Amino acid sequence: RHFWGWLNAVFNKVDYQRIEAVGPDRAASEWLLRCGALVRYQGSQKWQQDYNALPTGPLGKYKIEAIDATDSCIMYKGFDYLDGLEHVTEIKLQKCIYIQDQCLQRLSETKNLQQSLLQLKIISCGNVTDKGIIALHKLRNLEYLYLSDLPGIREKETTAQVLQQALPNLQLELDLE
C-alpha cells in the first residue's frame, strides 16, 4: 500500500517544463491519463482514456472540456496542471481516494476554472468534508453541483445554505445520508 502511494505521488509530480513545451491542455491530458482519469476535448463526444493514443497534431489544437477522474489517483500536488486550462466546463471526482478539502480549495482558487467550470460532481470521496464543499463558493459560474456518498459531510443543511447564498444560480443536488 505504501508503495502505491509513493508511485501515485510520482505520477502527480508537476513537470513545468513539459507544460511550457507542449501547452497546458496536452500536459494536463498526460497527467490525468497517467493517473487513470479520462478527458474529453472540445468538439468531441468521445472520452480519451488511452495515454498511448493521445491525439497528435498542432500544439494547442485539443482543448480539455471535461474531466472524469473516477477511480483515479489524482492528488493535490498535481493540481498545478489545471492552472492553464481555459475550457473545462465539467469535472467528475468519483472514488478519488486522494481528493480532500485542500484539493477542492485549490480547484476553487484556479482562476480559469472560476470562469469556465459549469458542472461538478463529487461522489464517494471519503476525505471531503463540509470545509472542502464550502470552499467551492469561488467557482462563481458553477451551475450544477452533485454531491453523493460523502461521509465527511456532517452539516449538510448549513453547507448547502452557505453555497446557495454564495452561488444563487447553483442547482445543488444532494444524495447524502
C-alpha positions as CSV (number, residue, x, y, z in Angstrom):
1,R,0.0,0.0,0.0
2,H,2.8,2.4,0.9
3,F,4.5,1.6,-2.5
4,W,1.3,2.6,-4.4
5,G,1.0,5.9,-2.5
6,W,4.6,6.7,-3.4
7,L,4.1,5.7,-7.1
8,N,0.9,7.8,-7.3
9,A,2.8,10.8,-5.9
10,V,5.4,10.3,-8.7
11,F,2.5,10.3,-11.3
12,N,1.3,13.6,-9.8
13,K,4.6,15.4,-9.9
14,V,4.2,18.6,-12.0
15,D,6.6,18.9,-14.9
16,Y,6.6,22.7,-15.6
17,Q,9.0,22.3,-18.5
18,R,6.6,19.9,-20.1
19,I,3.7,22.4,-19.7
20,E,5.9,25.0,-21.3
21,A,6.9,22.7,-24.1
22,V,3.5,21.2,-25.1
23,G,1.0,23.6,-23.6
24,P,-1.4,23.3,-20.7
25,D,-4.0,21.1,-22.3
26,R,-1.6,18.5,-23.6
27,A,0.4,18.4,-20.3
28,A,-2.8,18.1,-18.2
29,S,-4.1,15.4,-20.5
30,E,-0.9,13.4,-20.0
31,W,-1.1,13.9,-16.2
32,L,-4.8,12.9,-16.0
33,L,-4.5,9.8,-18.2
34,R,-1.3,8.8,-16.3
35,C,-3.4,8.9,-13.1
36,G,-6.3,6.9,-14.6
37,A,-8.7,9.7,-15.4
38,L,-10.4,10.4,-18.7
39,V,-10.6,13.6,-20.7
40,R,-12.9,14.8,-23.4
41,Y,-11.9,17.5,-25.8
42,Q,-13.9,20.4,-27.2
43,G,-15.9,19.3,-30.2
44,S,-15.7,15.6,-29.4
45,Q,-18.2,13.2,-27.8
46,K,-15.5,10.6,-27.2
47,W,-13.7,10.2,-23.9
48,Q,-9.9,9.9,-24.2
49,Q,-8.7,7.1,-21.9
50,D,-5.6,5.6,-23.6
51,Y,-2.4,7.6,-22.8
52,N,-0.7,6.0,-25.8
53,A,-3.5,7.1,-28.1
54,L,-3.4,10.8,-27.2
55,P,-4.2,12.8,-30.3
56,T,-1.3,14.4,-32.1
57,G,-1.4,17.5,-34.3
58,P,-0.7,21.1,-33.8
59,L,0.0,22.1,-30.2
60,G,-3.0,23.8,-28.7
61,K,-5.5,22.1,-31.1
62,Y,-7.0,19.9,-28.4
63,K,-8.7,21.7,-25.5
64,I,-9.9,19.8,-22.5
65,E,-13.6,20.4,-22.0
66,A,-14.4,17.6,-19.4
67,I,-12.5,15.6,-16.9
68,D,-13.8,12.3,-15.4
69,A,-11.5,11.4,-12.6
70,T,-13.4,8.3,-11.5
71,D,-11.1,5.8,-9.6
72,S,-8.1,7.9,-10.5
73,C,-5.1,8.7,-8.3
74,I,-5.1,12.5,-8.9
75,M,-3.9,14.4,-5.8
76,Y,-3.3,17.9,-4.7
77,K,0.4,18.0,-5.8
78,G,-0.8,17.6,-9.5
79,F,-3.4,20.4,-9.4
80,D,-0.9,22.9,-10.9
81,Y,-1.7,21.2,-14.2
82,L,-5.2,22.7,-14.0
83,D,-4.0,26.3,-14.0
84,G,-3.6,26.7,-17.7
85,L,-6.9,25.0,-18.7
86,E,-9.4,27.6,-20.1
87,H,-12.2,25.4,-21.5
88,V,-13.0,22.9,-18.8
89,T,-16.8,23.0,-18.2
90,E,-17.3,19.8,-16.2
91,I,-15.4,17.7,-13.7
92,K,-16.4,14.5,-12.1
93,L,-14.5,13.4,-9.0
94,Q,-15.7,9.9,-8.0
95,K,-13.9,7.4,-5.7
96,C,-10.8,9.5,-5.7
97,I,-9.0,8.4,-2.5
98,Y,-6.5,11.3,-2.6
99,I,-9.1,14.1,-3.0
100,Q,-9.5,16.1,0.2
101,D,-10.6,19.6,1.2
102,Q,-7.3,21.1,0.2
103,C,-7.9,19.9,-3.4
104,L,-11.4,21.4,-3.6
105,Q,-10.0,24.7,-2.2
106,R,-7.3,24.6,-4.8
107,L,-9.8,23.9,-7.6
108,S,-12.0,26.8,-6.4
109,E,-9.0,29.2,-6.5
110,T,-7.9,28.2,-10.0
111,K,-8.7,31.4,-12.0
112,N,-9.5,29.7,-15.3
113,L,-11.9,27.3,-13.6
114,Q,-13.6,30.1,-11.8
115,Q,-14.6,31.3,-15.3
116,S,-15.2,28.1,-17.2
117,L,-16.4,25.4,-14.8
118,L,-20.2,24.8,-15.0
119,Q,-20.7,21.3,-13.6
120,L,-19.0,19.5,-10.8
121,K,-19.8,16.1,-9.4
122,I,-18.2,14.8,-6.2
123,I,-19.1,11.2,-5.4
124,S,-17.7,8.7,-2.8
125,C,-14.6,10.8,-1.9
126,G,-14.2,9.9,1.7
127,N,-11.7,12.6,2.7
128,V,-14.0,15.5,1.7
129,T,-15.7,17.5,4.5
130,D,-18.0,20.5,4.8
131,K,-15.0,22.7,4.7
132,G,-14.0,21.5,1.2
133,I,-17.5,21.8,-0.2
134,I,-17.9,25.4,1.2
135,A,-14.6,26.3,-0.4
136,L,-16.2,25.8,-3.8
137,H,-18.0,29.1,-3.4
138,K,-15.4,30.8,-5.5
139,L,-16.4,28.9,-8.6
140,R,-18.8,31.7,-9.5
141,N,-20.1,30.3,-12.8
142,L,-20.9,26.9,-11.4
143,E,-24.4,26.0,-12.5
144,Y,-24.7,22.4,-11.2
145,L,-23.1,20.6,-8.2
146,Y,-23.9,17.0,-7.4
147,L,-22.7,15.6,-4.0
148,S,-23.2,12.0,-3.2
149,D,-21.8,9.4,-0.7
150,L,-19.6,11.9,1.2
151,P,-19.4,10.6,4.8
152,G,-17.2,13.6,5.8
153,I,-20.1,16.0,5.3
154,R,-21.6,16.5,8.7
155,E,-23.6,19.7,8.4
156,K,-25.3,19.2,5.0
157,E,-28.1,21.8,5.5
158,T,-25.7,24.5,6.7
159,T,-23.2,23.7,4.0
160,A,-25.9,23.7,1.3
161,Q,-27.2,27.1,2.6
162,V,-23.8,28.7,2.5
163,L,-23.2,27.6,-1.1
164,Q,-26.7,28.6,-2.2
165,Q,-26.1,32.1,-0.7
166,A,-22.7,32.5,-2.4
167,L,-23.9,31.0,-5.7
168,P,-27.6,31.9,-6.1
169,N,-27.8,30.3,-9.6
170,L,-26.4,27.0,-8.5
171,Q,-28.5,23.9,-8.9
172,L,-27.4,21.8,-5.9
173,E,-28.2,18.1,-5.9
174,L,-27.6,16.2,-2.7
175,D,-27.6,12.5,-2.2
176,L,-26.1,12.4,1.3
177,E,-27.1,10.3,4.3
